[in-house]
Every structure is written in structure tokens, then in C-alpha cells.
Amino acid sequence: QDAVQPPDATSDAGVMRVGGVVLTGGGAARLQGADKASIEIDGQTLLEHSLAALDELAETVVVGEWLPTSRPVNFTREDPVGGGPAAGLLAGVDGFVSQPQIVVALAVDMPFVTRATVRRMLAPMLASPGLDGVLLGGRQYLCAAYRTKSLLAAAREVSALDGCSMRALVAGLALDSIDEHGHEARDIDTMADLQELRELHDR
């Protein structure tokens, strides 16, 4: 299968460059140590579900171990590895070839997030320059759109990124939220979650 080159178009206005960062997570102890990115739902890996949701963006960076993908993406890791979601997201920001003004962060274990979800998160960001970020459901810090300059400024305010939570990183930012549709905000933490989301995808 030929790789699909991501589009150069970044927004309706054509002036705001938007990139995506997929975070593949840690050791997944409650998933028996499974690599979340390579778990399959409905015949596709969770990583491919994430890449499909972000495929309208200018560039995508995956923070995690390399896996074959259906289109070109950049892979990187936080340093030290296992430093947590904030460190992972900032490593992703550093991994862009051309740094975007807005970053869409997406945890790899949210297979019901789609292109439409991403568009809905970006709409208030493009309409309101004073917003630093928009979260799905008001609580999903790793399904969110953030202004890159706001993330970088927030990172300078924390004592250490290693081990820092996303909640702590963005605590001082001006954040909004969008309502979740259907199962968009569902993620996979346990084998029971995985089984349930597989059944929901099959319906």
C-alpha cells in the first residue's frame, strides 16, 4: 500500500499551521504490558486509528517506539523515557520539522476520536486568539488542541518536566472545552476497557 502524504493545508484560513502529536503511553501495566500502539481494533492498530484522526493536519509526530505506518510520520521519545505525558508532549513539539502554531495532542488509546473531533476542537482555537487550549469533554488533556507558544511558556514555569502531569503543566493556561459525542472520550486502561471498546466498534 502506498504511503499517503499528509496535506500542506493547515486551516480554512490557510495561515495557521496545525500539527498533531500522538502519545503512545507508558508500560500499560494494566494491559499486561501490551504495547498500546500496536493493539488492533476493527482490523487497525490503535496508532493507525490515531493517525486517521489527525490526517488533515500538516505534520504528525508520534512519541513512542517506531512502528510501521500507512503514511509518513516522525517518531521521537521523551528524555528520559517514561517521563510522563507532559514530557512526552513537549518532546513531540520538539519533533516537528516545521513547528506549528497549534498542536493537537492525542493519546493513542482513544479509537473513537475522528477527524470531526479534531475539527471541533480546532474551531474555537481559530476563532478565539486568547484561548490557549481546548479539551475534549473538559477533562481529556491528551485529547486537546493547544497553542504551541502557550505550551512552551508553561514548560518554562515548571521545575521539571520529568514526571510532570498534563494537569500541572497547563494549570495556568486559558482553556475551553467541547462536548464529547458518543464514545469519543473513551480510552483503554484495562483489558476490560479493550474488550468493551472492541464490542462497541463492532456494533
N, CA, C and O of each residue as an XYZ file, in Angstrom:
812
protein
N       0.848     -1.195      0.000
C       0.000      0.000      0.000
C       0.881      1.241      0.000
O       1.814      1.341      0.796
N       0.593      2.176     -0.878
C       1.387      3.390     -0.953
C       1.133      4.251      0.272
O       0.010      4.331      0.770
N       2.190      4.894      0.752
C       2.035      5.844      1.857
C       1.303      7.079      1.360
O       1.498      7.522      0.228
N       0.474      7.617      2.208
C      -0.292      8.816      1.866
C       0.420     10.030      2.443
O       0.628     10.119      3.653
N       0.789     10.958      1.582
C       1.480     12.151      2.046
C       0.481     13.086      2.722
O      -0.567     13.369      2.142
N       0.774     13.581      3.946
C      -0.146     14.489      4.611
C      -0.272     15.796      3.854
O       0.692     16.236      3.228
N      -1.437     16.429      3.894
C      -1.645     17.653      3.140
C      -0.863     18.819      3.722
O      -0.556     18.831      4.914
N      -0.540     19.802      2.882
C       0.101     21.022      3.359
C      -0.909     21.983      3.959
O      -0.557     22.817      4.793
N      -2.174     21.869      3.535
C      -3.203     22.767      4.061
C      -3.336     22.565      5.560
O      -3.354     21.434      6.046
N      -3.431     23.696      6.302
C      -3.420     23.601      7.750
C      -4.660     24.163      8.399
O      -4.960     23.806      9.539
N      -5.379     25.011      7.738
C      -6.614     25.547      8.288
C      -7.420     26.144      7.163
O      -6.922     26.331      6.053
N      -8.671     26.442      7.457
C      -9.513     27.048      6.436
C      -8.919     28.362      5.952
O      -9.012     28.699      4.772
N      -8.301     29.108      6.881
C      -7.736     30.395      6.511
C      -6.406     30.232      5.786
O      -5.940     31.163      5.131
N      -5.796     29.064      5.898
C      -4.534     28.833      5.225
C      -3.357     29.531      5.877
O      -2.276     29.574      5.289
N      -3.529     30.084      7.081
C      -2.460     30.853      7.708
C      -2.027     30.255      9.037
O      -0.999     30.667      9.575
N      -2.755     29.320      9.577
C      -2.441     28.739     10.885
C      -1.973     27.307     10.694
O      -2.751     26.438     10.300
N      -0.709     27.067     10.972
C      -0.165     25.715     10.802
C      -0.514     24.881     12.032
O      -0.259     25.288     13.166
N      -1.098     23.714     11.793
C      -1.535     22.828     12.871
C      -0.844     21.479     12.713
O      -0.835     20.899     11.627
N      -0.274     20.992     13.790
C       0.364     19.685     13.787
C      -0.253     18.776     14.829
O      -0.952     19.238     15.732
N       0.002     17.491     14.706
C      -0.533     16.518     15.652
C       0.582     15.776     16.368
O       1.624     15.479     15.785
N       0.347     15.479     17.648
C       1.270     14.659     18.430
C       0.486     13.486     19.009
O      -0.468     13.681     19.762
N       0.893     12.267     18.653
C       0.295     11.058     19.210
C       1.191     10.552     20.328
O       2.385     10.333     20.119
N       0.624     10.366     21.517
C       1.377      9.835     22.646
C       0.987      8.386     22.867
O      -0.176      8.079     23.129
N       1.974      7.490     22.758
C       1.659      6.070     22.811
C       1.670      5.504     24.225
O       1.368      4.326     24.417
N       2.013      6.320     25.217
C       1.840      5.907     26.604
C       3.008      5.137     27.168
O       4.037      4.958     26.517
N       2.823      4.681     28.406
C       3.888      4.004     29.121
C       3.824      2.506     28.973
O       3.525      1.983     27.899
N       4.108      1.818     30.065
C       4.233      0.369     30.016
C       2.926     -0.393     29.996
O       2.925     -1.606     29.781
N       1.800      0.295     30.217
C       0.477     -0.334     30.161
C       0.396     -1.561     31.067
O       0.043     -2.657     30.630
N       0.734     -1.348     32.340
C       0.777     -2.466     33.291
C      -0.569     -3.167     33.398
O      -0.632     -4.390     33.530
N      -1.669     -2.372     33.340
C      -2.996     -2.978     33.470
C      -3.460     -3.646     32.183
O      -4.522     -4.267     32.145
N      -2.656     -3.514     31.124
C      -2.920     -4.227     29.872
C      -1.896     -5.340     29.680
O      -1.550     -5.704     28.555
N      -1.422     -5.871     30.801
C      -0.460     -6.988     30.778
C       0.810     -6.617     30.013
O       1.433     -7.463     29.372
N       1.187     -5.323     30.092
C       2.409     -4.857     29.458
C       2.333     -4.706     27.958
O       3.356     -4.500     27.305
N       1.136     -4.803     27.395
C       0.988     -4.721     25.936
C       1.372     -3.336     25.427
O       1.182     -2.331     26.112
N       1.916     -3.303     24.209
C       2.201     -2.044     23.537
C       0.885     -1.505     22.970
O       0.352     -2.045     22.000
N       0.371     -0.447     23.578
C      -0.944      0.058     23.166
C      -0.995      0.382     21.680
O      -1.983      0.083     21.009
N       0.060      0.989     21.170
C       0.019      1.457     19.787
C      -0.230      0.335     18.790
O      -0.818      0.566     17.734
N       0.207     -0.865     19.109
C       0.086     -1.981     18.161
C      -1.146     -2.847     18.400
O      -1.391     -3.783     17.640
N      -1.925     -2.554     19.439
C      -3.181     -3.283     19.676
C      -4.151     -2.983     18.534
O      -4.245     -1.842     18.081
N      -4.867     -3.996     18.073
C      -5.797     -3.804     16.954
C      -7.245     -3.744     17.422
O      -7.676     -4.512     18.282
N      -7.978     -2.816     16.832
C      -9.427     -2.723     16.979
C     -10.007     -2.576     15.581
O      -9.597     -1.697     14.822
N     -10.948     -3.425     15.245
C     -11.588     -3.390     13.937
C     -10.565     -3.459     12.800
O     -10.691     -2.774     11.785
N      -9.541     -4.310     13.000
C      -8.573     -4.557     11.945
C      -7.499     -3.506     11.771
O      -6.673     -3.616     10.865
N      -7.489     -2.477     12.629
C      -6.479     -1.436     12.560
C      -5.817     -1.272     13.915
O      -6.463     -1.418     14.953
N      -4.512     -0.964     13.902
C      -3.847     -0.694     15.174
C      -4.377      0.611     15.760
O      -4.890      1.472     15.045
N      -4.241      0.735     17.069
C      -4.640      1.989     17.718
C      -3.843      3.162     17.146
O      -4.370      4.268     17.027
N      -2.581      2.926     16.792
C      -1.806      4.011     16.183
C      -2.423      4.452     14.872
O      -2.504      5.651     14.605
N      -2.866      3.501     14.038
C      -3.487      3.883     12.767
C      -4.806      4.623     12.980
O      -5.121      5.545     12.227
N      -5.583      4.234     13.993
C      -6.798      4.992     14.319
C      -6.438      6.443     14.641
O      -7.107      7.369     14.184
N      -5.383      6.634     15.427
C      -4.959      7.986     15.798
C      -4.487      8.774     14.579
O      -4.840      9.941     14.413
N      -3.693      8.134     13.735
C      -3.187      8.825     12.551
C      -4.320      9.213     11.604
O      -4.261     10.259     10.958
N      -5.345      8.374     11.522
C      -6.501      8.707     10.686
C      -7.209      9.952     11.208
O      -7.658     10.791     10.427
N      -7.308     10.067     12.524
C      -7.967     11.235     13.115
C      -7.190     12.519     12.843
O      -7.774     13.601     12.781
N      -5.872     12.399     12.681
C      -5.011     13.580     12.519
C      -4.573     13.807     11.078
O      -3.724     14.661     10.825
N      -5.128     13.068     10.134
C      -4.528     13.086      8.803
C      -4.838     14.337      7.985
O      -4.339     14.470      6.867
N      -5.650     15.259      8.513
C      -5.849     16.532      7.821
C      -4.842     17.591      8.266
O      -4.839     18.699      7.731
N      -3.999     17.268      9.223
C      -3.045     18.230      9.754
C      -1.756     18.231      8.930
O      -1.498     17.307      8.159
N      -0.963     19.268      9.104
C       0.207     19.459      8.250
C       1.290     18.428      8.513
O       1.983     18.009      7.586
N       1.446     18.010      9.773
C       2.549     17.122     10.143
C       2.150     16.400     11.422
O       1.432     16.953     12.255
N       2.617     15.161     11.576
C       2.309     14.381     12.772
C       3.586     13.793     13.343
O       4.428     13.266     12.616
N       3.715     13.895     14.668
C       4.830     13.298     15.402
C       4.263     12.248     16.348
O       3.269     12.496     17.030
N       4.886     11.085     16.391
C       4.495     10.025     17.316
C       5.563      9.921     18.402
O       6.745      9.741     18.109
N       5.135     10.035     19.653
C       6.062      9.896     20.778
C       5.953      8.453     21.265
O       5.005      8.096     21.965
N       6.912      7.644     20.897
C       6.874      6.234     21.241
C       7.822      5.447     20.358
O       8.535      6.010     19.528
N       7.818      4.136     20.550
C       8.678      3.266     19.753
C       8.198      3.208     18.305
O       7.003      3.301     18.028
N       9.154      3.054     17.390
C       8.833      3.022     15.971
C       7.924      1.836     15.646
O       8.120      0.725     16.140
N       6.931      2.102     14.805
C       6.084      1.069     14.220
C       5.876      1.414     12.754
O       5.915      2.591     12.395
N       5.656      0.427     11.900
C       5.316      0.754     10.505
C       3.979      1.490     10.453
O       3.047      1.145     11.179
N       3.891      2.496      9.599
C       2.670      3.294      9.484
C       2.272      3.443      8.023
O       3.099      3.291      7.124
N       1.013      3.739      7.801
C       0.480      3.830      6.449
C       0.827      5.146      5.770
O       0.628      5.289      4.564
N       1.341      6.106      6.523
C       1.783      7.374      5.935
C       2.983      7.879      6.732
O       3.197      7.458      7.869
N       3.766      8.781      6.136
C       4.977      9.251      6.822
C       4.654     10.039      8.086
O       3.819     10.943      8.065
N       5.314      9.695      9.176
C       5.242     10.450     10.427
C       6.645     10.469     11.029
O       7.503      9.668     10.658
N       6.863     11.376     11.946
C       8.132     11.426     12.665
C       7.966     10.737     14.015
O       6.963     10.934     14.700
N       8.952      9.930     14.392
C       8.944      9.279     15.698
C       9.996      9.927     16.591
O      11.084     10.277     16.134
N       9.661     10.081     17.863
C      10.609     10.605     18.833
C      10.289     10.012     20.190
O       9.278      9.326     20.345
N      11.138     10.266     21.178
C      10.896      9.823     22.553
C      11.243     10.958     23.500
O      12.096     11.794     23.205
N      10.568     10.974     24.645
C      10.943     11.902     25.696
C      12.253     11.436     26.332
O      12.606     10.260     26.245
N      12.968     12.358     26.968
C      14.243     12.031     27.601
C      14.236     12.581     29.029
O      14.238     13.795     29.231
N      14.229     11.675     30.027
C      14.339     10.221     29.919
C      13.023      9.577     29.501
O      11.947     10.133     29.722
N      13.125      8.392     28.894
C      11.934      7.647     28.501
C      11.117      7.313     29.745
O      11.670      6.945     30.782
N       9.802      7.446     29.633
C       8.937      7.194     30.777
C       8.740      8.415     31.643
O       8.316      8.301     32.793
N       9.045      9.596     31.100
C       8.959     10.825     31.877
C       7.567     11.365     32.063
O       7.391     12.383     32.733
N       6.554     10.710     31.486
C       5.181     11.138     31.698
C       4.609     11.917     30.527
O       5.323     12.225     29.572
N       3.320     12.235     30.597
C       2.632     12.834     29.443
C       3.095     14.235     29.084
O       3.186     14.564     27.901
N       3.390     15.069     30.074
C       3.845     16.431     29.761
C       5.188     16.396     29.042
O       5.386     17.086     28.042
N       6.106     15.588     29.557
C       7.410     15.445     28.904
C       7.245     14.867     27.504
O       7.939     15.275     26.573
N       6.321     13.915     27.355
C       6.072     13.330     26.052
C       5.545     14.340     25.055
O       5.996     14.384     23.911
N       4.589     15.155     25.485
C       4.013     16.143     24.582
C       5.059     17.166     24.159
O       5.124     17.532     22.985
N       5.880     17.633     25.100
C       6.912     18.608     24.741
C       7.970     17.984     23.834
O       8.515     18.665     22.966
N       8.267     16.702     24.023
C       9.172     16.023     23.102
C       8.561     15.977     21.706
O       9.264     16.138     20.709
N       7.255     15.756     21.641
C       6.571     15.767     20.363
C       6.653     17.117     19.684
O       6.874     17.197     18.476
N       6.477     18.177     20.452
C       6.587     19.540     19.905
C       7.990     19.757     19.329
O       8.146     20.371     18.273
N       8.998     19.253     20.028
C      10.373     19.390     19.538
C      10.635     18.541     18.298
O      11.605     18.776     17.578
N       9.766     17.543     18.043
C       9.990     16.621     16.943
C       9.465     17.078     15.595
O       9.669     16.392     14.593
N       8.786     18.231     15.546
C       8.275     18.715     14.255
C       9.407     19.228     13.381
O      10.341     19.865     13.868
N       9.316     18.949     12.103
C      10.251     19.533     11.147
C      10.001     21.029     11.044
O      10.946     21.817     11.013
N       8.732     21.424     10.991
C       8.336     22.826     10.956
C       7.324     23.046     12.075
O       6.189     22.577     11.989
N       7.728     23.753     13.118
C       6.891     23.860     14.316
C       5.569     24.557     14.023
O       5.560     25.656     13.469
N       4.457     23.933     14.388
C       3.138     24.526     14.134
C       2.766     25.558     15.197
O       3.348     25.599     16.281
N       1.790     26.380     14.861
C       1.266     27.320     15.861
C       0.313     26.644     16.832
O       0.195     27.063     17.983
N      -0.373     25.594     16.370
C      -1.304     24.846     17.207
C      -0.928     23.372     17.147
O      -0.622     22.840     16.079
N      -0.955     22.722     18.300
C      -0.669     21.293     18.397
C      -1.912     20.565     18.875
O      -2.503     20.944     19.886
N      -2.313     19.531     18.164
C      -3.378     18.642     18.626
C      -2.718     17.444     19.285
O      -2.018     16.669     18.632
N      -2.946     17.300     20.581
C      -2.409     16.159     21.330
C      -3.451     15.052     21.358
O      -4.634     15.307     21.587
N      -3.006     13.818     21.125
C      -3.942     12.698     21.115
C      -3.286     11.460     21.706
O      -2.278     10.974     21.193
N      -3.869     10.955     22.790
C      -3.426      9.674     23.342
C      -3.801      8.566     22.372
O      -4.882      8.588     21.782
N      -2.905      7.594     22.208
C      -3.089      6.559     21.192
C      -4.260      5.635     21.508
O      -4.732      4.917     20.626
N      -4.738      5.642     22.754
C      -5.761      4.657     23.151
C      -7.179      5.209     23.115
O      -8.026      4.802     23.909
N      -7.444      6.147     22.183
C      -8.781      6.740     22.057
C      -9.308      6.516     20.635
O      -9.337      7.455     19.840
N      -9.722      5.294     20.304
C     -10.041      4.948     18.916
C     -11.320      5.570     18.368
O     -11.570      5.484     17.165
N     -12.136      6.193     19.217
C     -13.358      6.819     18.717
C     -13.159      8.295     18.364
O     -14.098      8.951     17.912
N     -11.960      8.819     18.563
C     -11.648     10.170     18.111
C     -11.463     10.139     16.597
O     -10.790      9.257     16.064
N     -12.064     11.110     15.909
C     -12.046     11.143     14.444
C     -11.595     12.518     13.946
O     -11.329     13.428     14.731
N     -11.517     12.640     12.625
C     -11.228     13.947     12.032
C     -12.242     14.990     12.501
O     -11.883     16.141     12.747
N     -13.493     14.593     12.625
C     -14.538     15.532     13.050
C     -14.285     16.027     14.475
O     -14.518     17.197     14.778
N     -13.810     15.142     15.343
C     -13.457     15.542     16.703
C     -12.385     16.620     16.654
O     -12.488     17.644     17.330
N     -11.364     16.383     15.852
C     -10.254     17.325     15.742
C     -10.742     18.663     15.209
O     -10.354     19.711     15.727
N     -11.579     18.647     14.192
C     -12.108     19.901     13.644
C     -12.872     20.677     14.705
O     -12.751     21.899     14.791
N     -13.662     19.971     15.519
C     -14.445     20.644     16.551
C     -13.557     21.257     17.628
O     -13.891     22.308     18.176
N     -12.430     20.616     17.940
C     -11.507     21.195     18.916
C     -10.796     22.425     18.341
O     -10.535     23.392     19.058
N     -10.489     22.378     17.051
C      -9.759     23.481     16.446
C     -10.625     24.711     16.227
O     -10.114     25.830     16.244
N     -11.928     24.527     16.020
C     -12.788     25.659     15.677
C     -12.704     26.804     16.685
O     -12.490     27.941     16.265
N     -12.861     26.570     18.001
C     -12.750     27.684     18.943
C     -11.343     28.251     19.028
O     -11.186     29.438     19.316
N     -10.321     27.450     18.787
C      -8.947     27.956     18.797
C      -8.731     28.958     17.665
O      -8.105     30.001     17.856
N      -9.254     28.633     16.494
C      -9.095     29.515     15.344
C      -9.939     30.763     15.475
O      -9.591     31.811     14.933
N     -11.073     30.658     16.208
C     -11.982     31.789     16.358
C     -11.597     32.715     17.508
O     -11.963     33.890     17.496
N     -10.869     32.209     18.498
C     -10.590     32.987     19.713
C      -9.088     32.989     19.988
O      -8.580     32.055     20.607
N      -8.371     34.015     19.542
C      -6.921     34.060     19.722
C      -6.481     34.043     21.185
O      -5.338     33.689     21.475
N      -7.366     34.419     22.113
C      -6.997     34.434     23.519
C      -7.008     33.073     24.186
O      -6.538     32.932     25.315
N      -7.538     32.072     23.504
C      -7.583     30.726     24.076
C      -6.225     30.037     23.928
O      -5.605     30.076     22.865
N      -5.778     29.406     25.020
C      -4.534     28.637     24.965
C      -4.778     27.175     24.606
O      -3.879     26.497     24.110
N      -5.997     26.688     24.855
C      -6.250     25.282     24.574
C      -7.712     24.929     24.648
O      -8.505     25.650     25.253
N      -8.073     23.812     24.030
C      -9.445     23.291     24.042
C      -9.364     21.795     24.301
O      -8.675     21.071     23.582
N     -10.072     21.332     25.334
C     -10.057     19.929     25.726
C     -11.346     19.245     25.297
O     -12.406     19.871     25.274
N     -11.262     17.976     24.959
C     -12.458     17.175     24.725
C     -13.106     16.849     26.064
O     -12.466     16.273     26.943
N     -14.357     17.214     26.215
C     -15.091     16.884     27.427
C     -14.639     17.625     28.662
O     -15.129     17.345     29.756
N     -13.721     18.562     28.525
C     -13.265     19.342     29.656
C     -12.312     18.622     30.578
O     -11.918     19.171     31.607
N     -11.929     17.392     30.230
C     -11.080     16.619     31.153
C     -10.010     15.795     30.446
O      -9.138     15.218     31.095
N     -10.074     15.739     29.132
C      -9.107     14.924     28.386
C      -7.936     15.798     27.944
O      -7.952     16.375     26.857
N      -6.916     15.887     28.808
C      -5.759     16.719     28.499
C      -4.947     16.154     27.340
O      -4.167     16.873     26.715
N      -5.129     14.864     27.052
C      -4.439     14.253     25.920
C      -5.386     13.951     24.773
O      -5.129     13.071     23.952
N      -6.473     14.683     24.727
C      -7.262     14.824     23.506
C      -7.656     16.288     23.481
O      -8.744     16.668     23.913
N      -6.748     17.095     22.967
C      -6.872     18.537     23.120
C      -6.058     19.257     22.060
O      -5.136     18.694     21.471
N      -6.417     20.514     21.827
C      -5.638     21.393     20.957
C      -5.025     22.486     21.826
O      -5.709     23.083     22.658
N      -3.736     22.745     21.631
C      -3.022     23.752     22.413
C      -2.235     24.681     21.498
O      -1.753     24.267     20.444
N      -2.109     25.943     21.911
C      -1.187     26.833     21.213
C       0.238     26.460     21.615
O       0.554     26.335     22.798
N       1.068     26.291     20.627
C       2.432     25.852     20.891
C       3.165     26.821     21.801
O       3.842     26.398     22.738
N       3.040     28.114     21.540
C       3.753     29.098     22.360
C       3.281     29.044     23.806
O       4.065     29.304     24.718
N       2.011     28.712     24.032
C       1.493     28.605     25.396
C       2.074     27.387     26.107
O       2.419     27.457     27.286
N       2.182     26.263     25.383
C       2.789     25.073     25.968
C       4.244     25.317     26.334
O       4.695     24.925     27.410
N       4.972     25.964     25.438
C       6.387     26.206     25.692
C       6.572     27.157     26.867
O       7.484     26.979     27.675
N       5.709     28.170     26.965
C       5.781     29.095     28.103
C       5.451     28.376     29.405
O       6.091     28.611     30.430
N       4.445     27.492     29.362
C       4.074     26.734     30.558
C       5.204     25.809     30.994
O       5.443     25.633     32.189
N       5.897     25.218     30.024
C       7.002     24.303     30.344
C       8.123     25.031     31.074
O       8.803     24.444     31.916
N       8.319     26.316     30.749
C       9.373     27.077     31.422
C       9.023     27.386     32.872
O       9.899     27.739     33.662
N       7.742     27.255     33.226
C       7.295     27.587     34.579
C       7.336     26.405     35.539
O       7.246     26.599     36.751
N       7.471     25.178     35.021
C       7.504     24.010     35.909
C       8.953     23.685     36.269
O       9.869     23.915     35.481
N       9.138     23.153     37.457
C      10.500     22.891     37.936
C      11.174     21.782     37.136
O      12.383     21.823     36.907
N      10.396     20.796     36.714
C      10.942     19.695     35.910
C       9.824     19.047     35.123
O       8.748     18.785     35.660
N      10.076     18.787     33.843
C       9.071     18.112     33.026
C       8.987     16.629     33.355
O       7.911     16.037     33.269
N      10.103     16.025     33.730
C      10.122     14.599     34.045
C       9.167     14.324     35.204
O       9.372     14.806     36.318
N       8.127     13.547     34.932
C       7.134     13.222     35.950
C       6.007     14.222     36.091
O       5.096     14.008     36.890
N       6.044     15.307     35.340
C       5.002     16.335     35.434
C       3.721     15.843     34.759
O       3.774     15.250     33.682
N       2.589     16.085     35.382
C       1.303     15.720     34.792
C       0.856     16.802     33.811
O       1.306     17.945     33.888
N      -0.024     16.434     32.901
C      -0.587     17.423     31.991
C      -1.409     18.456     32.757
O      -1.374     19.641     32.428
N      -2.139     18.022     33.765
C      -2.947     18.957     34.552
C      -2.065     20.047     35.161
O      -2.420     21.225     35.152
N      -0.902     19.633     35.694
C       0.011     20.606     36.295
C       0.632     21.512     35.231
O       0.789     22.713     35.448
N       0.982     20.934     34.088
C       1.612     21.724     33.034
C       0.714     22.855     32.563
O       1.179     23.980     32.383
N      -0.575     22.568     32.359
C      -1.469     23.559     31.738
C      -2.339     24.294     32.763
O      -3.292     24.978     32.389
N      -2.017     24.155     34.039
C      -2.868     24.735     35.093
C      -3.069     26.233     34.932
O      -4.127     26.753     35.286
N      -2.068     26.939     34.403
C      -2.175     28.387     34.281
C      -2.669     28.862     32.930
O      -2.685     30.067     32.679
N      -3.069     27.962     32.056
C      -3.497     28.341     30.710
C      -4.994     28.621     30.651
O      -5.769     28.122     31.467
N      -5.378     29.426     29.675
C      -6.793     29.715     29.424
C      -7.358     28.602     28.550
O      -7.081     28.540     27.352
N      -8.157     27.720     29.163
C      -8.647     26.530     28.475
C     -10.155     26.562     28.312
O     -10.874     27.070     29.173
N     -10.624     26.021     27.211
C     -12.043     25.828     26.961
C     -12.242     24.334     26.704
O     -11.288     23.557     26.753
N     -13.472     23.941     26.433
C     -13.730     22.535     26.146
C     -14.850     22.412     25.133
O     -15.630     23.341     24.925
N     -14.915     21.240     24.505
C     -16.043     20.896     23.651
C     -16.694     19.646     24.232
O     -16.036     18.838     24.887
N     -17.984     19.498     23.985
C     -18.685     18.304     24.453
C     -18.240     17.090     23.651
O     -17.947     17.187     22.459
N     -18.196     15.962     24.317
C     -17.871     14.723     23.615
C     -19.112     14.188     22.919
O     -20.223     14.320     23.434
N     -18.932     13.596     21.775
C     -20.011     12.956     21.030
C     -19.827     11.444     21.119
O     -18.749     10.920     20.839
N     -20.875     10.767     21.507
C     -20.793      9.311     21.563
C     -19.705      8.841     22.506
O     -19.664      9.225     23.675
N     -18.808      7.990     21.972
C     -17.759      7.371     22.792
C     -16.400      8.032     22.600
O     -15.376      7.442     22.942
N     -16.374      9.246     22.060
C     -15.101      9.893     21.718
C     -14.097      9.920     22.869
O     -12.899      9.733     22.656
N     -14.582     10.150     24.078
C     -13.676     10.347     25.218
C     -13.246      9.043     25.876
O     -12.487      9.062     26.845
N     -13.721      7.910     25.363
C     -13.362      6.619     25.961
C     -11.917      6.265     25.639
O     -11.466      6.424     24.505
N     -11.196      5.782     26.650
C      -9.836      5.324     26.423
C      -9.656      3.919     26.992
O     -10.579      3.352     27.577
N      -8.479      3.376     26.818
C      -8.229      1.973     27.153
C      -7.150      1.898     28.223
O      -5.974      2.144     27.952
N      -7.557      1.559     29.432
C      -6.608      1.395     30.527
C      -6.464     -0.062     30.953
O      -5.419     -0.460     31.468
N      -7.511     -0.859     30.739
C      -7.511     -2.242     31.213
C      -7.948     -3.175     30.094
O      -8.435     -2.728     29.056
N      -7.774     -4.467     30.309
C      -8.240     -5.449     29.333
C      -9.746     -5.384     29.174
O     -10.264     -5.614     28.081
N     -10.465     -5.069     30.262
C     -11.923     -4.928     30.177
C     -12.299     -3.751     29.284
O     -13.241     -3.843     28.497
N     -11.559     -2.636     29.404
C     -11.798     -1.488     28.519
C     -11.599     -1.891     27.062
O     -12.406     -1.548     26.198
N     -10.527     -2.616     26.799
C     -10.223     -3.031     25.431
C     -11.336     -3.894     24.871
O     -11.767     -3.687     23.736
N     -11.805     -4.853     25.645
C     -12.873     -5.725     25.183
C     -14.151     -4.943     24.907
O     -14.838     -5.183     23.915
N     -14.460     -4.003     25.800
C     -15.689     -3.223     25.624
C     -15.610     -2.332     24.393
O     -16.580     -2.231     23.642
N     -14.463     -1.682     24.174
C     -14.352     -0.819     23.009
C     -14.333     -1.612     21.711
O     -14.806     -1.132     20.681
N     -13.787     -2.827     21.756
C     -13.866     -3.674     20.555
C     -15.307     -4.010     20.233
O     -15.707     -4.003     19.069
N     -16.090     -4.304     21.261
C     -17.504     -4.624     21.044
C     -18.258     -3.396     20.534
O     -19.112     -3.524     19.656
N     -17.963     -2.220     21.062
C     -18.621     -1.003     20.599
C     -18.270     -0.708     19.138
O     -19.126     -0.261     18.374
N     -17.031     -0.953     18.751
C     -16.625     -0.731     17.364
C     -17.319     -1.682     16.424
O     -17.552     -1.351     15.261
N     -17.656     -2.870     16.917
C     -18.298     -3.870     16.058
C     -19.786     -3.608     15.847
O     -20.400     -4.206     14.963
N     -20.363     -2.734     16.639
C     -21.823     -2.514     16.552
C     -22.167     -1.640     15.339
O     -23.338     -1.348     15.100
